[in-house]
Amino acid sequence: MSSELHQAAYSVLLPAFGDLRLDDNVRRYLNRGGVSILLGETRDEYVGRDMSPARKSTETQADFINIAAEAAALAGAPVLIAVDQELGGIERLHQLVPAVASREQLKGLGDQDIEQRCFEMASVARSLGVNLFLAPIVDVVTGANPWLHNRHLGADPLEVSRVSCAFIRGVQRAGVIATAKHFPGHYVTEQDPAIAEATVPGPLELLDDNLEVFKQVIATGVQAVMPGPAVFPAIDPDHSASTSAKVIGVLRDTLGFGGLIISDDLDAVSILRGHSITDTAVASLAAGAHLLLVSSESGLDAIAEAIVAAVHEGVLERQLLLDAATKVRELAAANNDRRS
């Protein structure tokens, strides 16, 4: 019983790290039930929206293939290998996959052209072992948002929806899971959630355009959705979207999304809001997230232990944890079965 819970607690974690190397933390995590990793970027690369010259000159396709194979061997199970591969934003795979288009170029491309370019790009990513994109960004941004500057697709909900749906169709046709982020849509976010407590102000009506885009991407069949890091006082004044049962309830119950719900980075100041990473992880699961994005250096064992303890203490429903772990594992298995 206990080992089942421990394995499940590791299965719901998505550790992120910057180098293409499995350190002891990640190796232990994979040995103990983990089935997902995020091949991330440095803070400088994230802020600059570009991979470093050093990374571009040294990383090879073989590096990705090898780390994916090593992760699967350590886990003894199919593994989700995730990257940020955004449209005109953060492109973790840099020149290792075909370029799609700049944000400006996308406006002049037809839906089928975008879909085909995304299919070709994702097909190469798939051959490298990557099977999960934390993209597209579907926030309809109409005001100040330094966090999403040079990452989002603009202020026109019809265009954001058109491009995002084409991306999703192309990417998922290639066997890569797409993740629509950041629910319920950060139209204005004046603070950087990584380093400050961010809020999306205003009444619920101001979210209408964003929610309409999420309805469209869900109808298109997006397999994963990521709630964001900010607080939406109109829905829940006390918790970030990634730890809010009310926000995730809108996604799951009102919009009818039945796929994978991936938290945003739980190490972000805007999600933590003064709480420990362990309490925040439990809160996100209890709110309805299935997979928790965390730094590989944030204490994976301590987080897993806290999740198990929360079940024993009645803070977290046992079945909720087991169902989340099953969802992650089944998606990993399904997307690895499709590999040619």
C-alpha positions in Angstrom: 0.0 0.0 0.0 2.7 2.5 1.1 4.9 1.6 -1.9 2.0 2.2 -4.3 1.4 5.7 -2.8 5.1 6.5 -2.9 5.4 5.5 -6.5 2.3 7.6 -7.3 3.8 10.6 -5.5 6.8 10.4 -7.7 4.7 9.8 -10.8 2.9 13.2 -10.4 6.2 15.2 -10.4 7.7 16.9 -13.5 11.2 17.9 -12.6 12.9 20.6 -14.7 16.7 20.9 -15.3 18.8 22.9 -17.7 21.6 20.5 -18.8 21.1 17.3 -20.8 22.4 15.2 -18.0 20.4 13.2 -15.4 21.9 14.1 -12.0 21.5 11.9 -8.9 18.2 13.7 -7.9 16.6 12.9 -11.2 18.0 9.4 -11.4 16.6 8.6 -8.0 13.3 10.1 -8.9 13.0 7.9 -12.0 14.0 4.8 -10.0 11.2 5.5 -7.5 8.3 6.0 -9.9 8.9 9.2 -11.8 7.9 9.1 -15.5 8.3 12.7 -16.7 11.2 15.2 -17.1 11.4 18.7 -18.5 14.5 19.5 -20.4 14.5 23.2 -19.5 16.5 26.3 -20.0 18.5 28.7 -17.8 16.9 31.8 -16.3 19.0 33.9 -18.7 17.8 31.9 -21.7 14.2 32.2 -20.5 14.4 35.9 -20.0 16.2 36.4 -23.4 13.8 34.1 -25.2 16.8 32.4 -26.8 19.0 29.5 -26.1 22.6 30.5 -25.4 25.3 30.3 -28.2 27.1 27.7 -26.1 24.1 25.5 -25.9 23.4 25.9 -29.7 27.0 25.0 -30.6 27.3 21.9 -28.3 23.9 20.2 -28.1 23.2 17.6 -30.7 20.2 15.5 -31.7 22.0 12.5 -30.2 22.1 14.1 -26.8 18.3 14.3 -26.7 18.0 10.7 -28.0 20.4 9.4 -25.4 18.8 11.2 -22.4 15.4 10.0 -23.4 16.6 6.4 -23.6 18.4 6.7 -20.3 15.4 8.1 -18.6 13.1 5.3 -19.9 15.7 2.7 -18.8 15.9 4.1 -15.3 12.1 4.4 -15.0 11.5 1.0 -16.4 8.5 2.5 -18.1 7.6 5.0 -20.9 8.6 8.5 -19.9 7.2 11.9 -20.9 10.1 14.0 -22.2 9.0 17.7 -22.2 10.4 20.9 -23.6 9.2 24.5 -24.0 8.8 24.7 -27.8 6.7 27.8 -28.2 5.6 29.6 -31.4 7.9 32.5 -31.7 8.8 32.4 -28.0 11.1 30.1 -26.1 12.3 27.3 -28.4 14.2 24.8 -26.4 15.1 22.7 -29.4 16.7 25.6 -31.2 18.1 24.6 -34.6 17.8 20.9 -33.9 14.3 20.9 -35.4 12.9 22.8 -38.5 11.8 26.4 -37.7 8.1 27.1 -37.9 7.7 30.8 -38.3 8.2 34.1 -36.4 5.1 35.6 -34.7 5.0 38.2 -37.5 5.2 35.6 -40.2 2.4 33.5 -38.7 -0.2 36.2 -39.5 0.4 35.7 -43.2 0.3 31.9 -43.2 -2.8 29.8 -43.7 -4.1 27.3 -41.2 -3.0 24.3 -43.2 0.5 25.8 -43.8 1.0 26.4 -40.0 -0.3 22.9 -39.2 2.0 21.3 -41.7 5.1 23.2 -40.5 4.2 22.3 -36.9 3.8 18.7 -37.9 7.2 18.6 -39.6 8.9 20.3 -36.6 7.2 18.0 -34.1 8.0 14.9 -36.1 11.7 15.7 -35.8 11.3 16.4 -32.0 9.5 13.0 -31.7 12.5 11.3 -33.4 14.7 12.8 -30.6 12.5 11.3 -27.9 10.6 14.4 -27.1 6.8 13.8 -26.7 5.5 16.7 -24.7 5.5 20.4 -25.6 4.7 23.0 -22.9 3.1 25.0 -25.7 1.2 26.8 -27.2 0.8 30.0 -25.2 -2.8 30.9 -25.8 -3.1 33.9 -23.4 -4.9 36.8 -25.3 -2.7 39.7 -24.0 -4.3 43.1 -24.2 -2.2 45.1 -21.6 1.0 45.1 -19.7 2.6 41.7 -19.4 6.4 41.7 -19.1 6.2 38.0 -18.3 4.8 37.0 -21.7 6.6 39.8 -23.6 7.9 38.3 -26.9 6.1 35.0 -26.2 2.4 35.5 -26.8 0.4 35.6 -30.0 -1.3 38.9 -29.6 -4.5 40.6 -28.6 -6.8 39.2 -31.2 -8.6 36.2 -29.8 -9.6 34.9 -33.3 -6.0 35.0 -34.5 -4.6 33.5 -31.2 -7.2 30.7 -31.6 -6.5 30.1 -35.3 -2.7 29.8 -34.9 -2.9 27.8 -31.6 -5.4 25.3 -33.0 -3.2 24.8 -36.1 -0.2 24.3 -33.9 -2.1 21.7 -31.7 -3.3 19.8 -34.7 0.1 19.6 -36.4 2.0 18.8 -33.2 -0.4 16.1 -32.0 -0.6 14.5 -35.4 3.2 14.0 -35.1 2.7 12.2 -31.7 3.7 15.0 -29.5 1.3 16.2 -26.7 0.5 19.9 -26.9 -0.1 21.9 -23.7 -2.3 25.0 -23.9 -1.1 27.6 -21.4 -1.7 29.6 -19.2 -5.3 29.0 -18.0 -7.6 31.0 -17.6 -5.6 33.6 -19.6 -3.3 36.3 -18.4 -4.5 39.3 -20.4 -2.7 41.7 -18.0 0.1 40.6 -15.6 2.2 43.5 -14.5 4.5 41.4 -12.3 6.9 38.6 -13.3 5.4 35.6 -11.5 8.8 34.0 -11.1 10.0 36.7 -8.8 6.8 38.5 -7.5 3.2 37.8 -6.5 1.3 38.4 -9.7 -2.4 39.2 -10.1 -4.7 39.4 -13.0 -7.2 42.1 -12.0 -10.7 42.9 -13.0 -14.1 41.3 -13.3 -14.8 37.9 -14.8 -16.1 39.4 -18.1 -12.5 40.5 -18.9 -11.6 36.8 -19.2 -14.3 36.1 -21.9 -11.9 36.3 -24.9 -9.3 34.1 -23.1 -11.9 31.6 -22.1 -13.2 31.4 -25.6 -9.8 30.6 -26.9 -9.5 27.8 -24.3 -12.9 26.4 -25.4 -11.6 26.4 -29.0 -8.3 24.6 -28.2 -10.2 22.0 -26.1 -12.6 21.4 -28.9 -9.6 20.9 -31.2 -8.4 18.1 -28.9 -5.5 19.6 -27.0 -4.3 16.8 -24.6 -2.9 19.0 -21.8 -3.6 22.4 -20.2 -1.5 24.4 -17.8 -3.1 26.7 -15.3 -1.0 29.8 -14.8 0.9 31.3 -11.8 -1.2 34.4 -11.1 -4.1 35.0 -8.7 -7.5 35.8 -10.4 -9.4 37.6 -7.7 -12.6 37.4 -9.7 -12.5 33.6 -9.4 -10.3 32.9 -6.3 -8.7 35.8 -4.4 -6.5 33.5 -2.2 -4.8 31.0 -4.5 -2.8 31.1 -7.8 -4.5 29.4 -10.7 -2.1 26.4 -10.3 -3.3 25.8 -6.7 -6.9 26.9 -7.0 -9.7 24.3 -7.0 -12.0 27.0 -8.2 -9.9 27.9 -11.3 -9.2 24.3 -12.1 -12.9 23.6 -11.6 -13.7 26.1 -14.3 -11.4 24.3 -16.6 -12.6 20.8 -15.8 -16.3 21.3 -15.0 -17.4 24.4 -16.9 -15.2 23.9 -20.0 -15.4 20.1 -19.8 -11.6 19.5 -20.2 -10.8 15.9 -19.4 -7.1 15.8 -20.3 -3.9 16.2 -18.4 -3.7 19.3 -16.1 0.0 20.4 -15.6 0.8 23.0 -13.0 3.0 25.9 -13.8 6.4 26.1 -12.1 5.6 25.5 -8.4 8.9 27.2 -7.4 7.6 30.5 -8.7 7.1 33.2 -6.1 3.6 33.9 -7.4 2.5 30.3 -6.8 4.3 29.7 -3.5 3.0 33.0 -2.0 5.1 32.4 1.2 4.2 28.7 1.5 6.7 25.8 1.4 7.2 23.9 -1.9 5.8 20.8 -0.2 2.6 22.4 1.0 2.2 24.0 -2.5 2.6 20.7 -4.2 -0.1 19.1 -2.1 -2.3 22.1 -2.7 -1.9 21.9 -6.4 -2.8 18.2 -6.4 -5.8 18.7 -4.1 -7.0 21.5 -6.5 -7.0 19.1 -9.4 -3.6 19.2 -11.1 -2.3 15.8 -12.3 1.4 16.7 -13.0 3.4 19.2 -10.9 6.2 21.2 -12.5 9.1 21.7 -10.1 12.8 22.3 -10.2 14.9 19.1 -10.0 16.7 20.8 -7.1 13.6 21.7 -5.1 13.8 18.5 -3.0 12.0 15.8 -5.0 12.1 13.2 -2.2 10.8 15.7 0.3 7.9 16.6 -2.0 7.0 13.0 -2.6 7.1 12.2 1.1 4.9 15.3 1.8 2.3 14.1 -0.7 2.2 10.6 0.9 2.0 12.2 4.4 -0.9 14.3 3.1 -2.8 11.2 2.1 -2.2 9.5 5.5 -3.3 12.7 7.3 -6.5 13.0 5.2 -5.4 16.3 3.6 -5.3 14.7 0.2 -7.6 12.1 -1.1 -5.8 8.8 -1.8 -7.8 8.1 -4.9 -7.1 11.6 -6.2 -3.4 10.9 -6.1 -3.7 7.4 -7.6 -5.9 8.7 -10.4 -3.5 11.5 -11.2 -0.5 9.1 -11.3 -2.5 6.7 -13.5 -3.4 9.5 -15.9 0.3 10.6 -16.3 1.5 7.0 -16.8 -1.2 6.1 -19.3 -0.5 9.3 -21.3 3.2 8.5 -21.3 2.5 4.9 -22.4 0.1 6.0 -25.1 2.4 8.5 -26.6 5.4 6.1 -26.6 3.3 3.4 -28.3 2.8 5.7 -31.2 6.5 6.0 -31.8 7.5 4.7 -35.2 
